[in-house]
Amino acid sequence: MKIRKAVFPVAGLGTRVLPATKAMPKEMLTIVDKPLIQYVYDEAREAGIEHFVFVTGRNKAVIEDHFDRMFELDTTLASRGNKKAEQDVLAENQPPAGATSFTRQQAPLGLGHAVWCARDIVGNEPFAVVLPDELVLNTPGCLKQMIEAAGKLGEKSNLIAVEPVPAELTHQYGICGVGKRTGKIFEVDGMVEKPPKGTAPSNLSITGRYILQPEIFKILETQERGAGGEIQLTDAMITLAKSQAFYGVEFEGERHDCGSKAGFLRANIAFGLKRPELRDGLIAEMKKYLGQ
Ligand code: G1P
């Protein structure tokens, strides 16, 4: 069944990058010249997603504005005559009318609760979850790779994107165990959210891309708080895995955790170097700072 909808949980407070996120949503932090949220929207659109569901919170209204038209800007750019490139960028970034939904998570109860807030908008069909603070630099994007993988698996399959992390960092992530493997896809053999140091079943971390069956919502409805006192998506997935198939996908591409200061800086460099018009200048500047 086609994956038509993607849920973007964007209610988080962004405490890892304060003070930048005091008055501005972390999803609006820019990598080169685009906000994080635009990158993940583009990734979802490339993957064939038709409806984009944003689970927002207080202080996040600017995300909705970002995906709306800006008439003053459009008219001013059009009247200047030499701003065609800028007009094209805005048009390209713009979702079709009616293709977005915004709902609020009213309290910071965790990722599982945020996804549950989208239940009525998603309805009874499989859907994607995309965490905007994780960017993957690759063409095709991570979600497209996952949807292609899902097409080769049975109906009612769930998929998580995974990436190896150093053993000393496994306690910061959801981690999955590895069962039968076919190339880059494997059967998930157990999952655990933020395992205490030294107890992780593998070094494969759950990254911010999921394809889930709608039965997850029923589980989330009564999901108790887990790691960090939050309602965890991983805990609901553990329950769902008892009745449905779960697969891990080792995707192609470099993952950047832009919700951390170091990851955010690294992403700006990596994405900047991919831009032909910026690359040479950026390399020259970096050499200067590195004293070469
Ligand atoms: C969430 C998930 C976790 C996953 C991580 C990826 O954690 O709960 O399983 O590994 O995203 O970024 P968070 O970073 O919100 O604590």
py3Dmol code that shows the C-alpha trace and the ligand (Angstrom):
import py3Dmol

protein = """\
ATOM      1  CA  MET A   1       0.000   0.000   0.000  1.00  0.00           C
ATOM      2  CA  LYS A   2       1.303   3.421  -0.929  1.00  0.00           C
ATOM      3  CA  ILE A   3       2.751   5.533   1.892  1.00  0.00           C
ATOM      4  CA  ARG A   4       0.935   8.832   1.347  1.00  0.00           C
ATOM      5  CA  LYS A   5       1.356  10.646   4.627  1.00  0.00           C
ATOM      6  CA  ALA A   6       4.342  11.694   6.714  1.00  0.00           C
ATOM      7  CA  VAL A   7       4.257  12.913  10.302  1.00  0.00           C
ATOM      8  CA  PHE A   8       6.827  15.474  11.421  1.00  0.00           C
ATOM      9  CA  PRO A   9       7.017  15.790  15.213  1.00  0.00           C
ATOM     10  CA  VAL A  10       8.104  19.413  15.683  1.00  0.00           C
ATOM     11  CA  ALA A  11       6.962  20.224  19.211  1.00  0.00           C
ATOM     12  CA  GLY A  12      10.354  19.672  20.908  1.00  0.00           C
ATOM     13  CA  LEU A  13      11.889  22.499  22.904  1.00  0.00           C
ATOM     14  CA  GLY A  14      15.355  22.222  21.367  1.00  0.00           C
ATOM     15  CA  THR A  15      17.122  22.447  24.715  1.00  0.00           C
ATOM     16  CA  ARG A  16      20.382  21.121  23.244  1.00  0.00           C
ATOM     17  CA  VAL A  17      20.847  24.235  21.133  1.00  0.00           C
ATOM     18  CA  LEU A  18      19.809  27.009  23.497  1.00  0.00           C
ATOM     19  CA  PRO A  19      19.818  29.971  23.342  1.00  0.00           C
ATOM     20  CA  ALA A  20      19.218  29.719  19.563  1.00  0.00           C
ATOM     21  CA  THR A  21      15.915  27.976  20.223  1.00  0.00           C
ATOM     22  CA  LYS A  22      14.598  30.234  22.976  1.00  0.00           C
ATOM     23  CA  ALA A  23      12.239  32.156  20.705  1.00  0.00           C
ATOM     24  CA  MET A  24      12.754  30.249  17.435  1.00  0.00           C
ATOM     25  CA  PRO A  25      11.791  26.630  16.758  1.00  0.00           C
ATOM     26  CA  LYS A  26      14.840  24.391  16.309  1.00  0.00           C
ATOM     27  CA  GLU A  27      13.247  23.155  13.076  1.00  0.00           C
ATOM     28  CA  MET A  28      13.810  26.637  11.626  1.00  0.00           C
ATOM     29  CA  LEU A  29      17.581  26.537  12.197  1.00  0.00           C
ATOM     30  CA  THR A  30      19.222  26.922   8.821  1.00  0.00           C
ATOM     31  CA  ILE A  31      21.658  24.584   7.179  1.00  0.00           C
ATOM     32  CA  VAL A  32      23.303  26.825   4.552  1.00  0.00           C
ATOM     33  CA  ASP A  33      20.161  28.680   3.397  1.00  0.00           C
ATOM     34  CA  LYS A  34      17.233  26.378   4.156  1.00  0.00           C
ATOM     35  CA  PRO A  35      15.582  25.605   7.479  1.00  0.00           C
ATOM     36  CA  LEU A  36      15.788  22.027   8.719  1.00  0.00           C
ATOM     37  CA  ILE A  37      12.062  21.570   8.241  1.00  0.00           C
ATOM     38  CA  GLN A  38      12.354  22.364   4.536  1.00  0.00           C
ATOM     39  CA  TYR A  39      15.015  19.686   4.065  1.00  0.00           C
ATOM     40  CA  VAL A  40      12.850  16.971   5.591  1.00  0.00           C
ATOM     41  CA  TYR A  41       9.778  18.187   3.708  1.00  0.00           C
ATOM     42  CA  ASP A  42      11.796  17.939   0.464  1.00  0.00           C
ATOM     43  CA  GLU A  43      12.986  14.455   1.427  1.00  0.00           C
ATOM     44  CA  ALA A  44       9.401  13.329   2.048  1.00  0.00           C
ATOM     45  CA  ARG A  45       8.158  14.854  -1.188  1.00  0.00           C
ATOM     46  CA  GLU A  46      10.956  13.124  -3.123  1.00  0.00           C
ATOM     47  CA  ALA A  47       9.766   9.864  -1.540  1.00  0.00           C
ATOM     48  CA  GLY A  48       6.257  10.369  -2.949  1.00  0.00           C
ATOM     49  CA  ILE A  49       4.553  11.663   0.210  1.00  0.00           C
ATOM     50  CA  GLU A  50       1.361  13.561  -0.607  1.00  0.00           C
ATOM     51  CA  HIS A  51       0.251  14.859   2.790  1.00  0.00           C
ATOM     52  CA  PHE A  52       2.520  16.432   5.383  1.00  0.00           C
ATOM     53  CA  VAL A  53       1.388  16.359   9.010  1.00  0.00           C
ATOM     54  CA  PHE A  54       3.192  18.632  11.458  1.00  0.00           C
ATOM     55  CA  VAL A  55       2.743  18.004  15.167  1.00  0.00           C
ATOM     56  CA  THR A  56       3.627  21.410  16.534  1.00  0.00           C
ATOM     57  CA  GLY A  57       3.499  23.125  19.913  1.00  0.00           C
ATOM     58  CA  ARG A  58       3.364  26.586  21.370  1.00  0.00           C
ATOM     59  CA  ASN A  59       5.958  28.896  19.838  1.00  0.00           C
ATOM     60  CA  LYS A  60       6.021  26.927  16.563  1.00  0.00           C
ATOM     61  CA  ALA A  61       3.557  28.916  14.464  1.00  0.00           C
ATOM     62  CA  VAL A  62       6.370  30.159  12.235  1.00  0.00           C
ATOM     63  CA  ILE A  63       6.668  26.628  10.800  1.00  0.00           C
ATOM     64  CA  GLU A  64       3.134  26.960   9.446  1.00  0.00           C
ATOM     65  CA  ASP A  65       4.015  30.393   8.067  1.00  0.00           C
ATOM     66  CA  HIS A  66       7.076  28.940   6.372  1.00  0.00           C
ATOM     67  CA  PHE A  67       4.899  26.588   4.321  1.00  0.00           C
ATOM     68  CA  ASP A  68       2.406  29.292   3.392  1.00  0.00           C
ATOM     69  CA  ARG A  69       2.720  31.771   0.544  1.00  0.00           C
ATOM     70  CA  MET A  70       4.155  35.203   1.378  1.00  0.00           C
ATOM     71  CA  PHE A  71       2.262  37.552  -0.862  1.00  0.00           C
ATOM     72  CA  GLU A  72       4.397  40.625  -0.125  1.00  0.00           C
ATOM     73  CA  LEU A  73       7.519  38.658  -0.975  1.00  0.00           C
ATOM     74  CA  ASP A  74       6.043  37.081  -4.109  1.00  0.00           C
ATOM     75  CA  THR A  75       4.758  40.401  -5.437  1.00  0.00           C
ATOM     76  CA  THR A  76       7.936  42.289  -4.609  1.00  0.00           C
ATOM     77  CA  LEU A  77      10.183  39.674  -6.224  1.00  0.00           C
ATOM     78  CA  ALA A  78       7.947  39.592  -9.319  1.00  0.00           C
ATOM     79  CA  SER A  79       7.990  43.391  -9.646  1.00  0.00           C
ATOM     80  CA  ARG A  80      11.788  43.598  -9.453  1.00  0.00           C
ATOM     81  CA  GLY A  81      12.245  41.682 -12.688  1.00  0.00           C
ATOM     82  CA  ASN A  82      15.669  40.221 -11.787  1.00  0.00           C
ATOM     83  CA  LYS A  83      14.610  37.918  -8.970  1.00  0.00           C
ATOM     84  CA  LYS A  84      13.466  34.929 -11.019  1.00  0.00           C
ATOM     85  CA  ALA A  85      15.840  32.499  -9.244  1.00  0.00           C
ATOM     86  CA  GLU A  86      14.502  33.503  -5.818  1.00  0.00           C
ATOM     87  CA  GLN A  87      10.909  33.215  -7.056  1.00  0.00           C
ATOM     88  CA  ASP A  88      11.654  29.736  -8.394  1.00  0.00           C
ATOM     89  CA  VAL A  89      13.112  28.636  -5.048  1.00  0.00           C
ATOM     90  CA  LEU A  90      10.017  29.809  -3.175  1.00  0.00           C
ATOM     91  CA  ALA A  91       7.691  28.126  -5.683  1.00  0.00           C
ATOM     92  CA  GLU A  92       9.681  24.906  -5.493  1.00  0.00           C
ATOM     93  CA  ASN A  93       9.545  24.867  -1.669  1.00  0.00           C
ATOM     94  CA  GLN A  94       5.806  25.433  -1.554  1.00  0.00           C
ATOM     95  CA  PRO A  95       3.515  22.498  -0.684  1.00  0.00           C
ATOM     96  CA  PRO A  96       0.384  22.163  -2.833  1.00  0.00           C
ATOM     97  CA  ALA A  97      -2.785  23.684  -1.367  1.00  0.00           C
ATOM     98  CA  GLY A  98      -4.381  21.341   1.152  1.00  0.00           C
ATOM     99  CA  ALA A  99      -1.330  19.072   1.403  1.00  0.00           C
ATOM    100  CA  THR A 100      -0.373  20.110   4.942  1.00  0.00           C
ATOM    101  CA  SER A 101      -1.994  19.634   8.342  1.00  0.00           C
ATOM    102  CA  PHE A 102      -0.912  21.126  11.634  1.00  0.00           C
ATOM    103  CA  THR A 103      -1.948  19.854  15.045  1.00  0.00           C
ATOM    104  CA  ARG A 104      -0.566  20.719  18.457  1.00  0.00           C
ATOM    105  CA  GLN A 105       0.980  18.474  21.044  1.00  0.00           C
ATOM    106  CA  GLN A 106      -0.214  20.328  24.106  1.00  0.00           C
ATOM    107  CA  ALA A 107       2.399  19.045  26.557  1.00  0.00           C
ATOM    108  CA  PRO A 108       5.968  17.703  26.078  1.00  0.00           C
ATOM    109  CA  LEU A 109       5.098  14.071  26.791  1.00  0.00           C
ATOM    110  CA  GLY A 110       7.529  12.492  24.329  1.00  0.00           C
ATOM    111  CA  LEU A 111       7.871  11.291  20.745  1.00  0.00           C
ATOM    112  CA  GLY A 112       5.288   8.520  21.118  1.00  0.00           C
ATOM    113  CA  HIS A 113       2.700  10.980  22.344  1.00  0.00           C
ATOM    114  CA  ALA A 114       3.541  13.410  19.518  1.00  0.00           C
ATOM    115  CA  VAL A 115       2.966  10.703  16.904  1.00  0.00           C
ATOM    116  CA  TRP A 116      -0.294   9.694  18.618  1.00  0.00           C
ATOM    117  CA  CYS A 117      -1.504  13.300  18.265  1.00  0.00           C
ATOM    118  CA  ALA A 118      -1.543  12.726  14.475  1.00  0.00           C
ATOM    119  CA  ARG A 119      -3.826   9.660  14.645  1.00  0.00           C
ATOM    120  CA  ASP A 120      -6.982  11.230  13.226  1.00  0.00           C
ATOM    121  CA  ILE A 121      -5.155  13.010  10.430  1.00  0.00           C
ATOM    122  CA  VAL A 122      -3.292   9.843   9.410  1.00  0.00           C
ATOM    123  CA  GLY A 123      -6.283   7.519   9.759  1.00  0.00           C
ATOM    124  CA  ASN A 124      -6.129   3.821   8.963  1.00  0.00           C
ATOM    125  CA  GLU A 125      -3.174   3.633   6.596  1.00  0.00           C
ATOM    126  CA  PRO A 126       0.593   3.100   6.864  1.00  0.00           C
ATOM    127  CA  PHE A 127       2.564   6.314   7.262  1.00  0.00           C
ATOM    128  CA  ALA A 128       6.058   7.702   7.656  1.00  0.00           C
ATOM    129  CA  VAL A 129       7.522   9.491  10.659  1.00  0.00           C
ATOM    130  CA  VAL A 130      10.385  11.894   9.955  1.00  0.00           C
ATOM    131  CA  LEU A 131      12.347  13.614  12.734  1.00  0.00           C
ATOM    132  CA  PRO A 132      13.506  16.988  11.424  1.00  0.00           C
ATOM    133  CA  ASP A 133      16.659  17.321  13.505  1.00  0.00           C
ATOM    134  CA  GLU A 134      18.198  14.410  11.641  1.00  0.00           C
ATOM    135  CA  LEU A 135      19.323  15.137   8.100  1.00  0.00           C
ATOM    136  CA  VAL A 136      20.647  12.521   5.721  1.00  0.00           C
ATOM    137  CA  LEU A 137      22.810  13.737   2.881  1.00  0.00           C
ATOM    138  CA  ASN A 138      22.122  11.477  -0.084  1.00  0.00           C
ATOM    139  CA  THR A 139      20.237  11.124  -3.336  1.00  0.00           C
ATOM    140  CA  PRO A 140      17.893   9.299  -3.217  1.00  0.00           C
ATOM    141  CA  GLY A 141      17.021  10.442   0.284  1.00  0.00           C
ATOM    142  CA  CYS A 142      16.654   8.138   3.263  1.00  0.00           C
ATOM    143  CA  LEU A 143      12.841   8.002   3.167  1.00  0.00           C
ATOM    144  CA  LYS A 144      12.794   7.163  -0.534  1.00  0.00           C
ATOM    145  CA  GLN A 145      15.230   4.313   0.127  1.00  0.00           C
ATOM    146  CA  MET A 146      12.948   3.043   2.898  1.00  0.00           C
ATOM    147  CA  ILE A 147       9.796   3.234   0.784  1.00  0.00           C
ATOM    148  CA  GLU A 148      11.577   1.322  -1.965  1.00  0.00           C
ATOM    149  CA  ALA A 149      12.573  -1.297   0.625  1.00  0.00           C
ATOM    150  CA  ALA A 150       8.995  -1.450   1.945  1.00  0.00           C
ATOM    151  CA  GLY A 151       7.791  -2.211  -1.596  1.00  0.00           C
ATOM    152  CA  LYS A 152       9.799  -5.456  -1.489  1.00  0.00           C
ATOM    153  CA  LEU A 153       8.347  -6.557   1.870  1.00  0.00           C
ATOM    154  CA  GLY A 154       4.961  -7.885   2.861  1.00  0.00           C
ATOM    155  CA  GLU A 155       1.865  -5.837   3.649  1.00  0.00           C
ATOM    156  CA  LYS A 156       1.763  -4.794   7.305  1.00  0.00           C
ATOM    157  CA  SER A 157       5.528  -4.403   7.520  1.00  0.00           C
ATOM    158  CA  ASN A 158       7.095  -1.708   9.682  1.00  0.00           C
ATOM    159  CA  LEU A 159      10.521  -0.279   8.908  1.00  0.00           C
ATOM    160  CA  ILE A 160      13.083   1.714  10.823  1.00  0.00           C
ATOM    161  CA  ALA A 161      16.160   3.381   9.388  1.00  0.00           C
ATOM    162  CA  VAL A 162      19.275   2.426  11.324  1.00  0.00           C
ATOM    163  CA  GLU A 163      22.885   3.495  11.444  1.00  0.00           C
ATOM    164  CA  PRO A 164      25.845   2.170  13.437  1.00  0.00           C
ATOM    165  CA  VAL A 165      27.019   4.449  16.245  1.00  0.00           C
ATOM    166  CA  PRO A 166      30.109   4.089  18.460  1.00  0.00           C
ATOM    167  CA  ALA A 167      29.426   1.728  21.388  1.00  0.00           C
ATOM    168  CA  GLU A 168      29.895   4.565  23.901  1.00  0.00           C
ATOM    169  CA  LEU A 169      26.967   6.468  22.352  1.00  0.00           C
ATOM    170  CA  THR A 170      24.331   3.720  22.219  1.00  0.00           C
ATOM    171  CA  HIS A 171      22.716   4.960  25.462  1.00  0.00           C
ATOM    172  CA  GLN A 172      21.627   8.139  23.635  1.00  0.00           C
ATOM    173  CA  TYR A 173      19.462   6.347  21.049  1.00  0.00           C
ATOM    174  CA  GLY A 174      16.893   3.689  20.397  1.00  0.00           C
ATOM    175  CA  ILE A 175      18.881   0.542  19.567  1.00  0.00           C
ATOM    176  CA  CYS A 176      17.722  -2.586  17.749  1.00  0.00           C
ATOM    177  CA  GLY A 177      18.904  -6.165  17.645  1.00  0.00           C
ATOM    178  CA  VAL A 178      19.645  -7.795  14.283  1.00  0.00           C
ATOM    179  CA  GLY A 179      17.926 -10.938  12.992  1.00  0.00           C
ATOM    180  CA  LYS A 180      17.911 -12.508   9.515  1.00  0.00           C
ATOM    181  CA  ARG A 181      19.515 -10.230   6.984  1.00  0.00           C
ATOM    182  CA  THR A 182      19.129  -9.757   3.218  1.00  0.00           C
ATOM    183  CA  GLY A 183      21.633  -7.145   2.079  1.00  0.00           C
ATOM    184  CA  LYS A 184      20.842  -3.800   3.696  1.00  0.00           C
ATOM    185  CA  ILE A 185      17.522  -4.998   5.150  1.00  0.00           C
ATOM    186  CA  PHE A 186      17.229  -7.178   8.246  1.00  0.00           C
ATOM    187  CA  GLU A 187      14.552  -8.475  10.567  1.00  0.00           C
ATOM    188  CA  VAL A 188      14.592  -6.494  13.787  1.00  0.00           C
ATOM    189  CA  ASP A 189      15.309  -8.724  16.760  1.00  0.00           C
ATOM    190  CA  GLY A 190      14.264  -6.597  19.715  1.00  0.00           C
ATOM    191  CA  MET A 191      14.406  -2.860  20.341  1.00  0.00           C
ATOM    192  CA  VAL A 192      15.271  -0.811  23.387  1.00  0.00           C
ATOM    193  CA  GLU A 193      15.055   2.936  23.980  1.00  0.00           C
ATOM    194  CA  LYS A 194      18.207   4.479  25.414  1.00  0.00           C
ATOM    195  CA  PRO A 195      19.717   1.313  26.908  1.00  0.00           C
ATOM    196  CA  PRO A 196      21.940   1.848  29.958  1.00  0.00           C
ATOM    197  CA  LYS A 197      25.643   1.877  29.043  1.00  0.00           C
ATOM    198  CA  GLY A 198      26.989  -1.565  28.254  1.00  0.00           C
ATOM    199  CA  THR A 199      23.587  -3.220  27.725  1.00  0.00           C
ATOM    200  CA  ALA A 200      22.774  -2.385  24.081  1.00  0.00           C
ATOM    201  CA  PRO A 201      21.889  -5.403  21.898  1.00  0.00           C
ATOM    202  CA  SER A 202      23.958  -3.976  19.000  1.00  0.00           C
ATOM    203  CA  ASN A 203      25.451  -0.680  17.865  1.00  0.00           C
ATOM    204  CA  LEU A 204      22.648  -0.018  15.364  1.00  0.00           C
ATOM    205  CA  SER A 205      20.781   3.105  16.367  1.00  0.00           C
ATOM    206  CA  ILE A 206      17.251   3.952  15.306  1.00  0.00           C
ATOM    207  CA  THR A 207      17.562   7.137  13.269  1.00  0.00           C
ATOM    208  CA  GLY A 208      14.747   9.566  12.708  1.00  0.00           C
ATOM    209  CA  ARG A 209      12.907   7.771   9.873  1.00  0.00           C
ATOM    210  CA  TYR A 210      10.122   5.233  10.349  1.00  0.00           C
ATOM    211  CA  ILE A 211       7.408   3.570   8.274  1.00  0.00           C
ATOM    212  CA  LEU A 212       4.672   2.412  10.589  1.00  0.00           C
ATOM    213  CA  GLN A 213       1.344   0.626  10.364  1.00  0.00           C
ATOM    214  CA  PRO A 214      -1.663   2.445  11.837  1.00  0.00           C
ATOM    215  CA  GLU A 215      -2.070  -0.181  14.583  1.00  0.00           C
ATOM    216  CA  ILE A 216       0.676   1.731  16.412  1.00  0.00           C
ATOM    217  CA  PHE A 217      -1.902   4.392  17.391  1.00  0.00           C
ATOM    218  CA  LYS A 218      -3.988   1.986  19.457  1.00  0.00           C
ATOM    219  CA  ILE A 219      -0.863   0.956  21.351  1.00  0.00           C
ATOM    220  CA  LEU A 220       0.241   4.555  21.877  1.00  0.00           C
ATOM    221  CA  GLU A 221      -3.145   5.399  23.357  1.00  0.00           C
ATOM    222  CA  THR A 222      -2.262   3.504  26.531  1.00  0.00           C
ATOM    223  CA  GLN A 223       1.534   3.543  26.304  1.00  0.00           C
ATOM    224  CA  GLU A 224       3.125   4.179  29.683  1.00  0.00           C
ATOM    225  CA  ARG A 225       6.046   6.511  30.185  1.00  0.00           C
ATOM    226  CA  GLY A 226       9.451   4.973  29.537  1.00  0.00           C
ATOM    227  CA  ALA A 227      13.018   6.274  29.246  1.00  0.00           C
ATOM    228  CA  GLY A 228      13.360   9.868  30.432  1.00  0.00           C
ATOM    229  CA  GLY A 229       9.802   9.788  31.815  1.00  0.00           C
ATOM    230  CA  GLU A 230       8.435  10.220  28.270  1.00  0.00           C
ATOM    231  CA  ILE A 231       5.946   8.238  26.201  1.00  0.00           C
ATOM    232  CA  GLN A 232       8.373   6.554  23.840  1.00  0.00           C
ATOM    233  CA  LEU A 233       7.626   5.547  20.260  1.00  0.00           C
ATOM    234  CA  THR A 234      10.171   2.731  20.601  1.00  0.00           C
ATOM    235  CA  ASP A 235       8.209   1.170  23.480  1.00  0.00           C
ATOM    236  CA  ALA A 236       5.031   1.121  21.370  1.00  0.00           C
ATOM    237  CA  MET A 237       7.014  -0.394  18.482  1.00  0.00           C
ATOM    238  CA  ILE A 238       8.221  -3.168  20.801  1.00  0.00           C
ATOM    239  CA  THR A 239       4.569  -4.085  21.427  1.00  0.00           C
ATOM    240  CA  LEU A 240       3.635  -3.818  17.739  1.00  0.00           C
ATOM    241  CA  ALA A 241       6.569  -6.091  16.826  1.00  0.00           C
ATOM    242  CA  LYS A 242       4.810  -8.927  18.695  1.00  0.00           C
ATOM    243  CA  SER A 243       2.089  -9.015  16.019  1.00  0.00           C
ATOM    244  CA  GLN A 244       3.676  -7.411  12.933  1.00  0.00           C
ATOM    245  CA  ALA A 245       6.965  -7.619  11.063  1.00  0.00           C
ATOM    246  CA  PHE A 246       9.668  -5.031  11.796  1.00  0.00           C
ATOM    247  CA  TYR A 247      12.624  -4.471   9.504  1.00  0.00           C
ATOM    248  CA  GLY A 248      15.745  -2.372   9.856  1.00  0.00           C
ATOM    249  CA  VAL A 249      17.122  -0.580   6.793  1.00  0.00           C
ATOM    250  CA  GLU A 250      20.781   0.384   6.680  1.00  0.00           C
ATOM    251  CA  PHE A 251      20.440   3.358   4.386  1.00  0.00           C
ATOM    252  CA  GLU A 252      22.990   4.968   2.091  1.00  0.00           C
ATOM    253  CA  GLY A 253      24.049   8.449   3.113  1.00  0.00           C
ATOM    254  CA  GLU A 254      25.611  10.508   5.838  1.00  0.00           C
ATOM    255  CA  ARG A 255      23.425  11.250   8.861  1.00  0.00           C
ATOM    256  CA  HIS A 256      23.705  14.556  10.688  1.00  0.00           C
ATOM    257  CA  ASP A 257      22.170  15.114  14.122  1.00  0.00           C
ATOM    258  CA  CYS A 258      21.395  18.808  13.760  1.00  0.00           C
ATOM    259  CA  GLY A 259      19.782  18.979  17.196  1.00  0.00           C
ATOM    260  CA  SER A 260      23.282  19.118  18.715  1.00  0.00           C
ATOM    261  CA  LYS A 261      25.669  22.040  18.301  1.00  0.00           C
ATOM    262  CA  ALA A 262      28.495  19.929  16.843  1.00  0.00           C
ATOM    263  CA  GLY A 263      26.136  18.103  14.469  1.00  0.00           C
ATOM    264  CA  PHE A 264      24.581  21.368  13.344  1.00  0.00           C
ATOM    265  CA  LEU A 265      27.983  22.870  12.519  1.00  0.00           C
ATOM    266  CA  ARG A 266      29.087  19.708  10.734  1.00  0.00           C
ATOM    267  CA  ALA A 267      25.893  19.637   8.661  1.00  0.00           C
ATOM    268  CA  ASN A 268      26.449  23.219   7.573  1.00  0.00           C
ATOM    269  CA  ILE A 269      29.923  22.319   6.360  1.00  0.00           C
ATOM    270  CA  ALA A 270      28.823  19.071   4.676  1.00  0.00           C
ATOM    271  CA  PHE A 271      25.808  20.615   2.934  1.00  0.00           C
ATOM    272  CA  GLY A 272      27.802  23.753   2.056  1.00  0.00           C
ATOM    273  CA  LEU A 273      30.507  21.649   0.395  1.00  0.00           C
ATOM    274  CA  LYS A 274      27.826  19.987  -1.760  1.00  0.00           C
ATOM    275  CA  ARG A 275      26.810  23.350  -3.207  1.00  0.00           C
ATOM    276  CA  PRO A 276      28.873  24.030  -6.345  1.00  0.00           C
ATOM    277  CA  GLU A 277      28.603  27.825  -5.974  1.00  0.00           C
ATOM    278  CA  LEU A 278      29.870  27.715  -2.361  1.00  0.00           C
ATOM    279  CA  ARG A 279      32.296  24.812  -2.355  1.00  0.00           C
ATOM    280  CA  ASP A 280      35.572  26.432  -3.441  1.00  0.00           C
ATOM    281  CA  GLY A 281      35.113  29.492  -1.245  1.00  0.00           C
ATOM    282  CA  LEU A 282      34.243  27.358   1.766  1.00  0.00           C
ATOM    283  CA  ILE A 283      37.287  25.137   1.287  1.00  0.00           C
ATOM    284  CA  ALA A 284      39.513  28.215   1.040  1.00  0.00           C
ATOM    285  CA  GLU A 285      38.040  29.640   4.260  1.00  0.00           C
ATOM    286  CA  MET A 286      38.406  26.353   6.114  1.00  0.00           C
ATOM    287  CA  LYS A 287      42.039  26.043   5.036  1.00  0.00           C
ATOM    288  CA  LYS A 288      42.616  29.537   6.362  1.00  0.00           C
ATOM    289  CA  TYR A 289      41.137  28.667   9.751  1.00  0.00           C
ATOM    290  CA  LEU A 290      43.030  25.404   9.871  1.00  0.00           C
ATOM    291  CA  GLY A 291      46.256  27.306   9.180  1.00  0.00           C
ATOM    292  CA  GLN A 292      47.143  25.410   5.971  1.00  0.00           C
TER     293      GLN A 292
END
"""
ligand_1 = """\
16
G1P
C 14.411 9.732 19.361
C 14.000 8.269 19.455
C 15.236 7.375 19.432
C 16.071 7.665 18.220
C 16.401 9.160 18.144
C 17.077 9.495 16.847
O 15.103 10.074 20.538
O 13.257 8.071 20.621
O 14.850 6.017 19.436
O 17.255 6.899 18.240
O 15.208 9.963 18.229
O 17.432 10.840 16.812
P 15.364 11.617 20.970
O 16.529 12.079 20.164
O 14.118 12.369 20.643
O 15.653 11.563 22.434
"""
view = py3Dmol.view(width=600, height=400)
view.addModel(protein, "pdb")
view.setStyle({"model": 0}, {"cartoon": {"style": "trace"}})
view.addModel(ligand_1, "xyz")
view.setStyle({"model": 1}, {"stick": {}})
view.zoomTo()
view.show()
